[in-house]
Amino acid sequence: MISLLLPVILLAVIKPWPVEAHPLAAEFDCTAQTSIPTDQCDALTTIYDETGGEDWLN
C-alpha cells in the first residue's frame, strides 16, 4: 500500500499543480473616454492599479 501512495505523494510535492498567470492589462488611456473629467479618470485608474484591480471579484 505504501509503495502505491509514495509516488503519488512525491509527485504532488515535487510537481505541484500549475498556477495560471494573469495577462498584464493594457494601460488605460483616460483621454480616450469622455464620460468623466480626465483627472477623475486618472485617479480611478490609479486606485485600480495600486489595489490589484485585475483580481477584484464581483
C-alpha positions as CSV (number, residue, x, y, z in Angstrom):
1,M,0.0,0.0,0.0
2,I,2.8,2.4,0.9
3,S,4.5,1.6,-2.4
4,L,1.4,2.9,-4.2
5,L,1.0,6.1,-2.2
6,L,4.6,7.2,-2.1
7,P,4.8,8.0,-5.9
8,V,1.6,10.0,-5.7
9,I,2.7,11.9,-2.7
10,L,6.1,12.6,-4.2
11,L,4.5,13.9,-7.4
12,A,2.2,16.2,-5.5
13,V,5.1,17.6,-3.5
14,I,7.7,17.8,-6.3
15,K,5.4,18.9,-9.1
16,P,2.5,21.0,-7.8
17,W,-0.4,21.9,-9.9
18,P,0.2,24.7,-12.4
19,V,-0.7,28.2,-11.5
20,E,-2.3,30.4,-14.1
21,A,-0.8,33.7,-14.8
22,H,-3.0,36.7,-15.5
23,P,-2.1,38.6,-18.6
24,L,-1.0,42.1,-17.9
25,A,-3.7,44.6,-18.5
26,A,-3.1,47.3,-21.1
27,E,-2.5,50.8,-19.9
28,F,-5.9,52.6,-19.8
29,D,-6.0,55.8,-21.8
30,C,-8.1,58.4,-19.9
31,T,-8.0,60.8,-22.9
32,A,-9.9,58.2,-25.0
33,Q,-13.1,58.5,-22.8
34,T,-15.4,61.4,-22.4
35,S,-17.7,60.3,-19.6
36,I,-15.8,61.9,-16.7
37,P,-13.1,64.5,-16.4
38,T,-9.6,63.2,-17.2
39,D,-8.2,64.0,-13.7
40,Q,-11.0,61.8,-12.1
41,C,-10.3,59.1,-14.6
42,D,-6.6,59.2,-13.7
43,A,-7.5,59.0,-10.0
44,L,-9.8,56.0,-10.6
45,T,-7.2,54.3,-12.8
46,T,-4.5,54.8,-10.1
47,I,-6.8,53.3,-7.4
48,Y,-7.5,50.3,-9.7
49,D,-3.8,49.7,-10.5
50,E,-2.5,50.1,-6.9
51,T,-5.1,47.9,-5.3
52,G,-4.9,44.9,-7.5
53,G,-7.9,45.8,-9.6
54,E,-7.4,43.0,-12.1
55,D,-8.0,40.5,-9.2
56,W,-11.2,42.1,-8.0
57,L,-14.3,39.9,-7.8
58,N,-17.8,40.9,-8.3
